[in-house]
Amino acid sequence: AQKVTQAQTEISVVEKEDVTLDCVYETRDTTYYLFWYKQPPSGELVFLIRRNSFDEQNEISGRYSWNFQKSTSSFNFTITASQVVDSAVYFCALSEAGGSYIPTFGRGTSLIVHP
Amino acid sequence: SAVISQKPSRDICQRGTSLTIQCQVDSQVTMMFWYRQQPGQSLTLIATANQGSEATYESGFVIDKFPISRPNLTFSTLTVSNMSPEDSSIYLCSVSSGANVLTFGAGSRLTVL
């Protein structure tokens, strides 16, 4: 069975600090996808990134970067030079080939960026 | 990616009543997903709605409590029946936008008194 753990319930930082959101997953499938979604206070979830299990290459998009390590079953998300607009709940998710690719979500990490 | 319109955006309901949430997609999709997000919690899949067949419910969710309609490839409704305060949640409609990525509606925030 698939499982996603986001141990950090809430993180509070001051603007311009770097922050890393942790995500650890469990799966028995060799083919799976990992995702990060952002849920701002408005409530609508926004897709940020997808990674498949065969691609461990890290990715950078502006101030956002993702570190995928199969050896530790982790898919961590780093925001560099955080801004107030980054304040949101961030969800990590996993979908398996054996689970019809319907994702399981972690509990989410609430990020609060103070000015 | 698809654009999803969901309504109502929020509602306050009395215990014992029912509420129907509508989800309209701007393109035809095979599967639509209904999620529940209880306060401070993660997203839990309620059911998958396919056009022309009964919805597939996840463990812990039953059709009598959460009947779903899927009359065509762009529309679905979720009804929360005989509501209790424990049903107070955000209910989210979503569709797959390809590559296993989900696109979500803005959600329907339900408060049951």
Contacts between the chains, C-beta under 8 A, distances in Angstrom:
chain1	res1	chain2	res2	distance
A	33	B	100	5.1
A	35	B	100	8.0
A	35	B	101	7.1
A	37	B	102	7.9
A	42	B	106	7.1
A	43	B	90	6.4
A	43	B	106	5.8
A	43	B	107	4.6
A	43	B	109	7.0
A	44	B	104	6.0
A	44	B	105	7.2
A	44	B	106	4.4
A	44	B	107	6.6
A	45	B	43	7.8
A	45	B	92	7.2
A	45	B	94	7.9
A	45	B	102	7.7
A	45	B	104	4.2
A	47	B	1	7.8
A	47	B	97	7.7
A	47	B	101	5.2
A	47	B	102	7.1
A	47	B	103	7.1
A	50	B	99	6.1
A	50	B	100	6.8
A	50	B	101	5.7
A	91	B	42	6.8
A	91	B	43	7.0
A	95	B	100	5.4
A	101	B	100	4.7
A	102	B	33	7.2
A	102	B	45	6.4
A	102	B	48	7.1
A	103	B	100	7.4
A	103	B	102	6.6
A	105	B	42	4.7
A	105	B	43	4.5
A	106	B	42	6.2
A	107	B	41	6.7
A	107	B	42	4.5
A	108	B	41	8.0
A	108	B	42	5.7
